[in-house]
Every structure is written in structure tokens, then in C-alpha cells.
């Protein structure tokens, strides 16, 4: 797949549509419902924070949207495709091309340099193209780490490692960025810097972003705050409901 094909596919103007998503887990003989007929719509350029008590299904929702887990039922449509209908190999390629991840633990590979970690999504699709390297260098400069691009993660501060994770998430110009407590392990100053960086770069790219957080100050930085309640997003009156852009 060429860089031009990758960009064309990941820049599809169609947003995110989630319809009646359900997920439950077995606990002994009992089935525990986590998500219940959840609906959501986002358009390119939209961002939202997802809040709610521990165990309400926030991270589970990100794993489902990121195609890391399968729902019991429901549909997900992203960038004009339904990833739940793809084969496992097709799903992996779609995930790498269309979804960027930023987790609380940066998940950088310790044996790779900053530049090599940022280039990982391109490497997963085959040989790294010169255009991939150019974009990686641009993103590393954008996150303020051009002077650290040959360093290994063990030599970086927590804030620097998370900035590398942001650059890596944006390498393939994904349609959707999923962030799970991205500032949870950072001090206040670094948390603010990483938040500013994520939102600025998401808006510049015109991508969509969903961010799970327990931090009220972080949630307020997003265009919308979505509260999970009984497996759905709470409506303004407090009852479980759906959320659309």
C-alpha cells in the first residue's frame, strides 16, 4: 500500500457512527452488562471526553471502538467502513491505518529510539516510505523533541514519553484518536502541556478524538463531555440515552 493510498483512505470525510452497541462479561454463572444499546456519532474535527465512575465501561468502549475487542451486538462505522465485518487481518490493517491510540502508559518499545517508535505504525504496514520518515520528523519537531529523536524511552521524562506517544498516534493521519487517561501518570504541568498538544494537533488534522478521563479539568477542555450511565451516555436530564454530534 502506497502512502498516497493510506492518506486517501484515512482522510475519508465520513465520521464515526456507533449504533446499539452492547457488551457483557461472564462472572461465574452470571452475565454482567457493561454497555447497553449505546449510540454515538462524531464528525471530523469533533472531540469529546468520556467520564463516569470506575467500572462503568469507559475503557471497554475504547477497546471496542479501537477494534481490540468485539461487542456482543451493535454496529460501528468509521471512515466509511464497518470494521466488525472485516477479517482479522483486514481489521488489523484498518486499525493501524484509521485509529491512533494514546494510553496512560505510553507503551513505547524500550529498545527503539524516539524516531523508531513514532515510525512503528508505518512499519506495521510494510516498508517505511520516505514520506513516512518526513512525517515522523515533522511530528517529532511539532511535539518539541527533535533534539531527542535518537534517544531511547528510558532516557526520557514521563511528559516526553507521552509526547512521543501523541506523535506516534498521529503518524498515519488516523480518522479517530482514542486516549485512555492520557495524563493520568503526569504531573500538573506536563498534563496541561500534553493536553494542549493533543487538542491542537487533533484540530489541525481534522480528526476525531475520544478521551477517557477521571480528571474534571481535562474533561472541560473538550468540546463535549459524555457521561456513561447504566451502559449508555446520560442525557441532559440524567436518564440513560444516546449521544450524537
URQUIWO-V17931 format. One line per field, one symbol per residue. ss: DSSP state (2 for helix, 1 for strand, 0 for the rest). psi: psi as a letter, one per 30 degrees, with the letter a starting at -180 (. if undefined). burial: + if it has 9 or more other ideal C-beta (glycine too) atoms within 8 Angstrom, else -. A space follows every 10 residues. Layout:
ss->???
psi->???
burial->???
This chain:
ss->0022222222 0000011111 1111111001 1111111111 1100001111 1000000222 2222200000 0011111100 1022200222 2222222211 1110000000 0012222202 2222000002 2222222222 2200022200 0122200222 2222222222 0000011111 0000000222 2222222222 2222200111 1100022220 0001111110 0111000001 10100
psi->kleeeeeeef gkfkbkkkjh kkkllkjbfk kjkekjhkkk kklkfklkkk lllkgfgeee eeeeeggflk lellkkkkhg ljffglleee eeeeeeefkk kjlejfhkkf fkleeeeefe eeefgakkle eeeeeeeeee eegggffgfg llefglleee eeeeeeeeff eghlekkkkj hfgfglleee eeeeeeeeee eeeefgllkk jklgjeeeef flelkkkkjh glkklfgflk alkl.
burial->-----++-++ -+--++++-+ ++++------ --++++++++ ++-+-+++++ ++---+++-+ +++++++--- +--++++++- +-++-+---- +-++++++++ +++--+-+-- -+++++++++ ++--+---+- -++-+++-++ +-+-+--++- +++--+-+++ ++++++++++ ++++++++++ ++++-+---+ +-+++-+++- +++---++++ +++-+--++- -+-++++++- +++++----+ -++--
